[in-house]
């Protein structure tokens, strides 16, 4: 396992191969944002129509539940991986399968069971993001990496917002207060996405299919965004943040279709 936080003032110049990797990450983020919009509209119709299925005051419940779920996942996902250093990381497909099953069970009883299932789904997604971090040489059990995983949860919204590149390569404060502060920053975006998801699960029984589909799509989305986040983080350590992120953002703003895919 490499040391993800080692730094040097002597960064390697960008080669054509590295530039292609950066562009591929930007195109990957574009595709992920398209996936999120499909997930939000999974059951068909407009988002506003599904939101009408939620009872008054449900958003407050969701906000509280999301913060609690992120805090729980931050601890549980790490503990469940303890002692697994050097072992094969669970596949993305396995996490998607478990999240899909969880969503189906959660949606079967409508909103009450969907809210109860929320911590399970969040932990499944968190574990999937940790698995991606490990693929890029990060220590998935370290507090630094877990905070980076939290940052990934702040990626995106109903408007397809991008990842917060302020976290790329940053050394985050490794304290309990810093964790709560990061959750406070991330939770509103994640809650916005989950409000759409829970609306599709609000109808008992029918919500089971919606819960399964949206959980699968949400897990796939955050896995893709984790590849972007940790891929940029890895390249930034080697080639410098300025060079890497400048090309990344320039590619995102380029509306032309990609010459190659990731």
Backbone as numpy.savetxt, mean C-alpha at the origin, in Angstrom:
# Nx Ny Nz CAx CAy CAz Cx Cy Cz
21.13 -10.17 3.87 20.28 -8.97 3.87 21.16 -7.73 3.87
20.91 -6.85 2.94 21.71 -5.64 2.88 21.25 -4.66 3.93
22.08 -3.69 4.21 21.72 -2.65 5.15 21.04 -1.52 4.39
19.69 -1.36 4.54 18.97 -0.39 3.73 19.24 1.05 4.11
19.85 1.27 5.27 20.03 2.63 5.73 21.47 3.11 5.62
22.33 2.30 4.98 23.69 2.76 4.76 23.68 3.83 3.69
24.44 4.90 3.88 24.44 6.00 2.94 25.86 6.37 2.58
26.01 7.05 1.47 27.31 7.52 1.04 27.13 8.79 0.24
28.15 9.63 0.28 28.09 10.85 -0.51 28.48 10.59 -1.97
29.04 9.42 -2.25 29.51 9.09 -3.59 28.47 8.20 -4.27
27.55 8.83 -4.96 26.51 8.08 -5.64 26.96 7.74 -7.06
26.49 6.60 -7.53 26.82 6.17 -8.88 25.98 6.95 -9.88
26.53 7.26 -11.05 25.74 7.98 -12.07 24.65 7.07 -12.64
23.62 7.69 -13.17 22.54 6.94 -13.79 23.01 6.38 -15.13
22.85 5.09 -15.31 23.12 4.45 -16.61 21.82 4.32 -17.37
21.90 3.95 -18.61 20.69 3.75 -19.42 19.81 2.68 -18.80
20.43 1.63 -18.26 19.67 0.55 -17.64 18.92 1.05 -16.40
19.59 1.85 -15.58 18.96 2.38 -14.38 17.83 3.34 -14.75
18.05 4.17 -15.77 16.99 5.08 -16.22 15.77 4.30 -16.68
16.00 3.19 -17.36 14.88 2.35 -17.78 14.12 1.80 -16.57
14.85 1.42 -15.53 14.21 0.91 -14.31 13.37 1.98 -13.64
13.88 3.20 -13.61 13.13 4.30 -12.99 11.85 4.58 -13.78
11.98 4.62 -15.11 10.80 4.85 -15.95 9.79 3.71 -15.78
10.28 2.50 -15.66 9.39 1.35 -15.47 8.61 1.47 -14.17
9.25 1.99 -13.11 8.56 2.19 -11.83 7.47 3.25 -11.97
7.75 4.31 -12.73 6.74 5.35 -12.95 5.55 4.78 -13.71
5.80 3.97 -14.72 4.70 3.36 -15.48 3.94 2.36 -14.62
4.65 1.70 -13.72 3.99 0.76 -12.81 3.02 1.49 -11.90
3.42 2.68 -11.44 2.54 3.47 -10.59 1.30 3.92 -11.36
1.47 4.31 -12.61 0.32 4.69 -13.43 -0.68 3.55 -13.53
-0.16 2.37 -13.82 -1.06 1.21 -13.96 -1.76 0.91 -12.64
-1.04 1.06 -11.53 -1.63 0.79 -10.22 -2.76 1.76 -9.92
-2.60 3.02 -10.29 -3.65 4.01 -10.06 -4.90 3.68 -10.87
-4.71 3.16 -12.08 -5.85 2.72 -12.86 -6.56 1.55 -12.21
-5.78 0.65 -11.61 -6.35 -0.49 -10.90 -7.19 -0.02 -9.72
-6.71 1.00 -8.99 -7.45 1.48 -7.84 -8.82 2.02 -8.24
-8.89 2.74 -9.34 -10.18 3.26 -9.78 -11.13 2.12 -10.12
-10.61 1.05 -10.70 -11.46 -0.11 -10.99 -11.94 -0.77 -9.70
-11.06 -0.79 -8.70 -11.44 -1.40 -7.42 -12.54 -0.62 -6.74
-12.42 0.71 -6.76 -13.42 1.56 -6.12 -14.79 1.36 -6.76
-14.81 1.13 -8.07 -16.06 0.97 -8.79 -16.38 -0.50 -9.04
-15.89 -1.38 -8.20 -15.97 -2.82 -8.43 -17.41 -3.30 -8.65
-18.33 -2.83 -7.86 -19.69 -3.35 -7.95 -20.51 -2.64 -9.03
-19.86 -1.76 -9.79 -20.56 -1.07 -10.87 -21.21 0.22 -10.39
-21.56 1.08 -11.32 -22.18 2.34 -10.98 -21.15 3.35 -10.50
-21.63 4.42 -9.91 -20.76 5.49 -9.46 -20.47 5.34 -7.97
-19.33 5.88 -7.55 -18.93 5.82 -6.16 -19.97 6.47 -5.26
-20.52 7.59 -5.70 -21.50 8.30 -4.89 -22.71 7.42 -4.59
-23.08 6.55 -5.54 -24.21 5.67 -5.32 -23.91 4.65 -4.23
-22.70 4.10 -4.23 -22.36 3.11 -3.20 -22.23 3.75 -1.83
-21.77 5.01 -1.78 -21.63 5.68 -0.49 -22.97 5.88 0.19
-24.06 5.96 -0.59 -25.38 6.12 -0.01 -25.80 4.90 0.79
-25.12 3.77 0.58 -25.44 2.56 1.32 -24.96 2.63 2.77
-24.03 3.53 3.06 -23.49 3.64 4.41 -24.43 4.45 5.29
-24.65 4.00 6.52 -25.50 4.77 7.44 -24.82 6.05 7.88
-25.61 7.00 8.37 -25.06 8.26 8.86 -24.10 7.98 10.02
-23.00 8.70 10.03 -22.01 8.53 11.10 -21.04 7.41 10.86
-21.20 6.66 9.76 -20.32 5.53 9.52 -18.89 5.97 9.26
-18.72 7.16 8.64 -17.36 7.61 8.33 -16.52 7.78 9.59
-17.15 8.29 10.66 -16.42 8.42 11.91 -15.97 7.07 12.44
-16.84 6.07 12.33 -16.48 4.71 12.75 -15.32 4.19 11.91
-15.36 4.47 10.61 -14.31 3.99 9.72 -12.97 4.63 10.06
-12.97 5.94 10.28 -11.73 6.63 10.62 -11.09 6.03 11.87
-11.92 5.81 12.90 -11.42 5.22 14.14 -10.90 3.81 13.91
-11.66 3.03 13.13 -11.28 1.65 12.86 -9.98 1.56 12.05
-9.81 2.50 11.11 -8.60 2.49 10.28 -7.36 2.77 11.11
-7.42 3.76 11.97 -6.27 4.08 12.82 -5.91 2.89 13.70
-6.94 2.27 14.29 -6.69 1.11 15.15 -6.12 -0.06 14.34
-6.63 -0.25 13.11 -6.15 -1.35 12.27 -4.70 -1.15 11.86
-4.31 0.07 11.53 -2.92 0.35 11.15 -1.98 0.13 12.33
-2.39 0.57 13.52 -1.56 0.37 14.70 -1.41 -1.12 15.00
-2.52 -1.85 14.90 -2.49 -3.29 15.16 -1.62 -4.00 14.14
-1.77 -3.62 12.87 -1.00 -4.26 11.81 0.49 -3.99 11.96
0.83 -2.77 12.38 2.24 -2.40 12.56 2.92 -3.36 13.52
2.21 -3.77 14.57 2.78 -4.68 15.56 2.64 -6.14 15.15
1.43 -6.55 14.77 1.17 -7.96 14.50 1.92 -8.45 13.28
1.96 -7.67 12.22 2.62 -8.12 11.00 4.10 -8.36 11.24
4.73 -7.57 12.10 6.14 -7.77 12.40 6.34 -9.00 13.28
5.50 -9.14 14.31 5.66 -10.27 15.21 5.44 -11.60 14.50
4.52 -11.61 13.53 4.23 -12.85 12.82 5.36 -13.27 11.91
6.32 -12.37 11.64 7.46 -12.69 10.80 8.72 -12.96 11.61
8.66 -12.75 12.93 9.84 -12.94 13.75 10.32 -14.38 13.65
11.62 -14.55 13.57 12.21 -15.87 13.45 12.19 -16.41 12.05
11.70 -15.62 11.09 11.59 -16.10 9.71 12.72 -15.60 8.83
13.73 -14.97 9.42 14.84 -14.44 8.62 15.49 -15.56 7.82
15.70 -15.31 6.53 16.33 -16.28 5.66 15.36 -17.26 5.03
14.11 -17.29 5.51 13.13 -18.19 4.93 12.43 -17.50 3.77
11.79 -18.30 2.93 11.10 -17.74 1.76 9.97 -16.84 2.20
9.86 -15.70 1.56 8.78 -14.76 1.86 7.51 -15.27 1.21
6.40 -15.17 1.95 5.12 -15.60 1.40 4.83 -14.84 0.12
4.27 -15.52 -0.86 4.09 -14.93 -2.16 2.97 -13.89 -2.16
3.05 -12.98 -3.14 1.98 -12.02 -3.31 0.64 -12.72 -3.52
0.67 -13.81 -4.26 -0.56 -14.54 -4.55 -1.21 -15.08 -3.28
-0.38 -15.54 -2.34 -0.92 -16.07 -1.08 -1.61 -14.97 -0.28
-0.99 -13.79 -0.24 -1.60 -12.68 0.48 -2.92 -12.26 -0.17
-2.93 -12.23 -1.50 -4.15 -11.85 -2.21 -5.26 -12.86 -1.94
-4.90 -14.15 -1.90 -5.89 -15.19 -1.65 -6.48 -15.06 -0.25
-5.62 -14.81 0.73 -6.11 -14.67 2.11 -6.95 -13.41 2.26
-6.53 -12.32 1.62 -7.30 -11.08 1.71 -8.67 -11.25 1.02
-8.70 -11.98 -0.08 -9.95 -12.23 -0.79 -10.93 -13.00 0.08
-10.43 -14.06 0.73 -11.27 -14.86 1.62 -11.77 -14.01 2.78
-10.88 -13.21 3.34 -11.24 -12.34 4.46 -12.33 -11.37 4.05
-12.21 -10.78 2.85 -13.21 -9.83 2.38 -14.56 -10.47 2.16
-14.56 -11.71 1.67 -15.82 -12.42 1.45 -16.53 -12.68 2.78
-15.77 -13.09 3.78 -16.36 -13.35 5.09 -16.86 -12.04 5.71
-16.05 -10.98 5.57 -16.43 -9.71 6.15 -17.66 -9.11 5.52
-17.84 -9.30 4.22 -18.98 -8.71 3.54 -20.26 -9.51 3.67
-20.18 -10.72 4.19 -21.36 -11.59 4.25 -22.44 -11.01 5.15
-22.04 -10.35 6.24 -23.03 -9.82 7.18 -23.24 -8.33 7.06
-22.77 -7.73 5.97 -22.96 -6.29 5.80 -21.92 -5.48 6.54
-22.24 -4.23 6.83 -21.27 -3.30 7.41 -20.71 -3.74 8.75
-21.51 -4.29 9.69 -20.93 -4.69 10.98 -19.80 -5.70 10.83
-20.00 -6.73 10.01 -18.93 -7.72 9.84 -17.79 -7.16 8.99
-18.12 -6.24 8.07 -17.06 -5.62 7.26 -16.12 -4.81 8.14
-16.67 -4.06 9.10 -15.84 -3.31 10.03 -15.02 -4.24 10.91
-15.62 -5.35 11.32 -14.90 -6.31 12.15 -13.76 -6.96 11.38
-13.94 -7.11 10.06 -12.92 -7.74 9.22 -11.79 -6.79 8.85
-12.01 -5.49 9.02 -11.05 -4.49 8.59 -9.64 -4.71 9.13
-9.46 -5.00 10.43 -8.08 -5.23 10.93 -7.40 -6.42 10.26
-8.18 -7.45 9.94 -7.61 -8.63 9.29 -7.13 -8.29 7.89
-7.98 -7.59 7.14 -7.61 -7.21 5.78 -6.40 -6.29 5.79
-6.37 -5.34 6.72 -5.25 -4.41 6.80 -3.95 -5.15 7.11
-4.01 -6.13 8.01 -2.82 -6.90 8.34 -2.34 -7.72 7.15
-3.28 -8.28 6.38 -2.90 -9.05 5.20 -2.18 -8.15 4.19
-2.71 -6.95 4.00 -2.07 -6.01 3.06 -0.70 -5.60 3.60
-0.62 -5.34 4.90 0.65 -4.93 5.50 1.70 -6.02 5.30
1.31 -7.27 5.52 2.25 -8.38 5.33 2.70 -8.48 3.88
1.79 -8.24 2.95 2.16 -8.28 1.54 3.17 -7.18 1.22
2.97 -5.99 1.78 3.90 -4.88 1.57 5.26 -5.21 2.19
5.25 -5.82 3.37 6.51 -6.26 3.98 7.25 -7.24 3.09
6.49 -8.14 2.46 7.12 -9.10 1.57 7.83 -8.43 0.42
7.22 -7.37 -0.12 7.87 -6.62 -1.19 9.13 -5.95 -0.67
9.06 -5.38 0.53 10.24 -4.73 1.11 11.41 -5.70 1.19
11.12 -6.93 1.59 12.18 -7.94 1.70 12.80 -8.24 0.34
12.00 -8.20 -0.72 12.52 -8.45 -2.06 13.56 -7.41 -2.48
13.48 -6.22 -1.87 14.42 -5.15 -2.21 15.54 -5.01 -1.17
15.73 -6.05 -0.38 16.85 -6.08 0.56 16.59 -5.42 1.89
15.34 -5.04 2.16 15.02 -4.43 3.45 14.79 -5.53 4.49
15.01 -5.20 5.74 14.69 -6.11 6.85 13.23 -5.87 7.22
12.32 -6.78 6.87 10.89 -6.54 7.07 10.47 -6.39 8.52
11.31 -6.86 9.47 10.94 -6.77 10.88 11.48 -5.52 11.55
12.34 -4.76 10.88 12.91 -3.57 11.51 11.85 -2.48 11.60
12.00 -1.63 12.60 11.03 -0.55 12.78 11.08 0.42 11.60
12.28 0.67 11.07 12.42 1.57 9.93 11.62 1.06 8.73
11.76 -0.23 8.43 11.04 -0.79 7.29 9.54 -0.82 7.53
9.14 -1.14 8.75 7.71 -1.16 9.05 7.11 0.24 8.89
7.86 1.26 9.25 7.36 2.62 9.06 7.29 2.96 7.57
8.24 2.45 6.80 8.16 2.62 5.35 6.91 1.93 4.80
6.59 0.77 5.36 5.38 0.06 4.94 4.14 0.88 5.27
4.14 1.52 6.44 3.03 2.41 6.78 2.90 3.53 5.75
4.06 4.07 5.34 4.04 5.16 4.37 3.37 4.73 3.07
3.55 3.46 2.68 2.92 2.95 1.46 1.41 3.01 1.57
0.88 2.85 2.78 -0.57 2.91 2.97 -1.12 4.30 2.69
-0.26 5.30 2.68 -0.70 6.64 2.33 -0.71 6.90 0.85
-0.39 5.89 0.06 -0.31 6.05 -1.39 -1.70 5.96 -2.00
-2.06 6.99 -2.75 -3.27 6.92 -3.53 -4.51 7.40 -2.81
-5.52 7.66 -3.59 -6.84 8.06 -3.11 -7.80 7.85 -4.26
-9.03 8.27 -4.06 -10.02 8.14 -5.14 -9.61 8.91 -6.37
-8.71 9.91 -6.18 -8.24 10.69 -7.32 -6.94 10.13 -7.89
-6.50 8.97 -7.40 -5.31 8.35 -7.96 -4.03 9.09 -7.61
-3.92 9.58 -6.37 -2.71 10.29 -5.97 -1.53 9.34 -5.92
-0.34 9.90 -6.08 0.86 9.08 -6.13 1.43 8.87 -4.74
2.48 8.06 -4.66 3.14 7.84 -3.39 3.81 9.13 -2.94
3.99 9.24 -1.65 4.64 10.42 -1.08 6.15 10.19 -1.13
6.80 10.80 -2.11 8.24 10.56 -2.28 9.07 11.23 -1.20
8.43 11.97 -0.29 9.17 12.53 0.83 9.73 11.43 1.72
9.13 10.23 1.63 9.59 9.13 2.47 10.70 8.31 1.82
10.98 8.54 0.55 11.98 7.74 -0.14 13.36 8.04 0.45
14.00 7.00 0.95 15.34 7.16 1.48 15.43 7.90 2.79
14.30 8.31 3.36 14.34 9.10 4.59 14.52 8.21 5.81
15.27 8.71 6.76 15.36 8.04 8.06 14.24 8.60 8.92
13.25 7.77 9.21 12.11 8.23 9.98 12.43 8.10 11.47
11.81 8.95 12.26 12.03 8.88 13.70 11.54 7.56 14.26
12.43 6.80 14.87 12.08 5.45 15.31 11.60 5.48 16.76
10.49 6.15 16.99 9.89 6.24 18.32 8.40 5.96 18.21
7.79 5.66 19.36 6.35 5.44 19.37 5.59 6.67 18.92
6.07 7.85 19.33 5.41 9.08 18.92 5.49 9.27 17.41
6.63 8.89 16.82 6.78 9.01 15.37 5.83 8.06 14.64
5.66 6.86 15.18 4.73 5.90 14.57 3.32 6.46 14.58
2.89 6.99 15.74 1.54 7.54 15.83 1.38 8.75 14.91
2.45 9.55 14.80 2.39 10.70 13.91 2.24 10.29 12.46
2.98 9.23 12.07 2.90 8.75 10.70 1.52 8.15 10.42
0.99 7.41 11.38 -0.35 6.85 11.22 -1.37 7.98 11.07
-1.20 9.05 11.85 -2.10 10.19 11.74 -2.05 10.83 10.36
-0.89 10.76 9.72 -0.74 11.33 8.38 -1.28 10.39 7.30
-1.11 9.09 7.52 -1.48 8.10 6.51 -2.96 7.72 6.59
-3.49 7.63 7.81 -4.84 7.10 8.02 -5.92 7.80 7.21
-5.91 9.14 7.10 -7.00 9.78 6.33 -7.08 9.31 4.88
-5.92 9.16 4.23 -5.94 8.68 2.83 -6.44 7.24 2.77
-5.92 6.41 3.67 -6.33 5.01 3.66 -7.81 4.89 3.99
-8.30 5.70 4.91 -9.71 5.68 5.28 -10.59 6.08 4.09
-10.11 7.03 3.29 -10.87 7.45 2.11 -11.08 6.27 1.16
-10.01 5.50 0.96 -10.12 4.32 0.09 -11.04 3.28 0.71
-10.89 3.05 2.02 -11.67 2.00 2.66 -13.14 2.37 2.78
-13.45 3.65 2.81 -14.86 4.06 2.83 -15.56 3.54 1.58
-14.88 3.65 0.44 -15.45 3.12 -0.81 -15.60 1.60 -0.72
-14.59 0.95 -0.21 -14.61 -0.51 -0.09 -15.76 -0.97 0.81
-15.89 -0.34 1.99 -16.91 -0.76 2.94 -18.31 -0.46 2.42
-18.43 0.58 1.61 -19.74 0.87 1.01 -20.20 -0.28 0.13
-19.26 -0.89 -0.59 -19.63 -2.00 -1.46 -19.99 -3.24 -0.66
-19.57 -3.30 0.61 -19.85 -4.47 1.46 -21.06 -4.25 2.35
-21.73 -3.11 2.21 -22.79 -2.75 3.15 -24.05 -3.60 3.01
-24.24 -4.24 1.87 -25.42 -5.08 1.67 -25.08 -6.51 2.06
-25.73 -7.06 3.08 -25.42 -8.44 3.50 -25.52 -9.42 2.35
-24.70 -10.43 2.39 -24.60 -11.52 1.42 -24.02 -11.01 0.10
-24.68 -10.05 -0.54 -24.12 -9.49 -1.76 -22.77 -8.83 -1.48
-22.63 -8.33 -0.26 -21.37 -7.70 0.13 -20.21 -8.67 0.17
-20.50 -9.97 0.25 -19.43 -10.96 0.29 -18.64 -10.94 -1.01
-19.35 -10.90 -2.14 -18.68 -10.85 -3.44 -17.91 -9.55 -3.60
-18.54 -8.45 -3.18 -17.87 -7.15 -3.27 -16.64 -7.11 -2.37
-16.76 -7.65 -1.17 -15.63 -7.66 -0.25 -14.47 -8.48 -0.77
-14.78 -9.63 -1.35 -13.72 -10.47 -1.92 -13.01 -9.75 -3.05
-13.78 -9.16 -3.96 -13.19 -8.50 -5.11 -12.37 -7.28 -4.75
-12.91 -6.45 -3.85 -12.18 -5.24 -3.48 -10.95 -5.56 -2.66
-11.02 -6.54 -1.78 -9.82 -6.91 -1.01 -8.71 -7.39 -1.93
-9.08 -8.19 -2.92 -8.07 -8.66 -3.88 -7.44 -7.48 -4.60
-8.29 -6.57 -5.09 -7.78 -5.43 -5.85 -6.97 -4.49 -4.98
-7.41 -4.27 -3.73 -6.67 -3.40 -2.84 -5.30 -3.98 -2.52
-5.25 -5.29 -2.27 -3.95 -5.92 -1.98 -3.04 -5.80 -3.19
-3.57 -6.04 -4.38 -2.77 -5.92 -5.60 -2.27 -4.49 -5.77
-3.13 -3.52 -5.49 -2.75 -2.11 -5.63 -1.59 -1.76 -4.70
-1.71 -2.10 -3.42 -0.67 -1.72 -2.47 0.61 -2.51 -2.69
0.51 -3.73 -3.20 1.72 -4.47 -3.58 2.44 -3.72 -4.70
1.69 -3.26 -5.70 2.31 -2.51 -6.79 2.95 -1.22 -6.29
2.26 -0.50 -5.41 2.81 0.74 -4.88 4.02 0.47 -4.00
4.04 -0.68 -3.33 5.21 -1.05 -2.53 6.41 -1.30 -3.43
6.20 -1.93 -4.59 7.30 -2.12 -5.54 7.86 -0.77 -5.99
6.97 0.20 -6.21 7.43 1.53 -6.61 8.22 2.17 -5.48
7.66 2.15 -4.28 8.30 2.80 -3.13 9.68 2.21 -2.84
9.74 0.89 -2.68 11.00 0.28 -2.29 11.97 0.19 -3.47
11.43 0.14 -4.69 12.32 0.20 -5.85 13.01 1.54 -5.95
12.27 2.63 -5.74 12.87 3.96 -5.75 13.83 4.13 -4.58
13.48 3.58 -3.45 14.33 3.68 -2.26 15.67 2.99 -2.52
15.62 1.82 -3.13 16.84 1.09 -3.43 17.72 1.86 -4.42
17.12 2.38 -5.48 17.89 3.12 -6.48 18.41 4.45 -5.93
17.65 5.07 -5.03 18.08 6.34 -4.45 19.31 6.18 -3.59
19.41 5.07 -2.91 20.60 4.82 -2.07 21.85 4.71 -2.95
21.69 4.14 -4.12 22.85 3.90 -4.99 23.19 5.10 -5.87
22.14 5.82 -6.31 22.35 6.85 -7.33 21.94 8.25 -6.88
21.46 8.39 -5.65 21.08 9.70 -5.15 19.61 10.00 -5.40
18.96 10.57 -4.39 17.53 10.85 -4.50 17.21 11.86 -5.60
18.00 12.91 -5.69 17.69 13.97 -6.65 17.61 13.44 -8.07
18.62 12.67 -8.46 18.66 12.16 -9.83 17.52 11.17 -10.09
17.30 10.28 -9.12 16.29 9.24 -9.30 14.89 9.84 -9.32
14.57 10.69 -8.34 13.21 11.22 -8.24 12.91 12.25 -9.32
13.93 12.97 -9.77 13.70 13.92 -10.87 13.24 13.19 -12.13
13.92 12.10 -12.47 13.52 11.32 -13.65 12.19 10.64 -13.42
11.95 10.16 -12.21 10.69 9.49 -11.90 9.51 10.44 -12.11
9.59 11.63 -11.56 8.50 12.59 -11.68 8.36 13.08 -13.12
9.46 13.22 -13.81 9.40 13.64 -15.21 8.67 12.59 -16.04
8.90 11.33 -15.73 8.23 10.25 -16.46 6.75 10.23 -16.14
6.40 10.46 -14.86 4.99 10.48 -14.48 4.23 11.59 -15.20
4.89 12.71 -15.42 4.22 13.83 -16.07 4.17 13.71 -17.59
4.88 12.72 -18.11 4.90 12.49 -19.56 3.69 11.65 -19.92
2.82 12.18 -20.77 1.57 11.49 -21.09 1.74 10.46 -22.19
2.93 10.37 -22.77 3.11 9.40 -23.85 3.10 8.00 -23.29
2.66 7.00 -24.07 2.67 5.62 -23.60 4.09 5.14 -23.40
4.32 4.24 -22.43 5.66 3.77 -22.17 6.23 2.95 -23.33
7.54 3.08 -23.53 8.20 2.31 -24.58 8.36 0.87 -24.17
8.39 0.63 -22.87 8.53 -0.73 -22.36 7.81 -0.81 -21.02
7.45 -2.01 -20.60 6.73 -2.21 -19.36 7.62 -2.90 -18.34
7.18 -2.77 -17.05 7.97 -3.39 -15.98 7.82 -4.89 -16.02
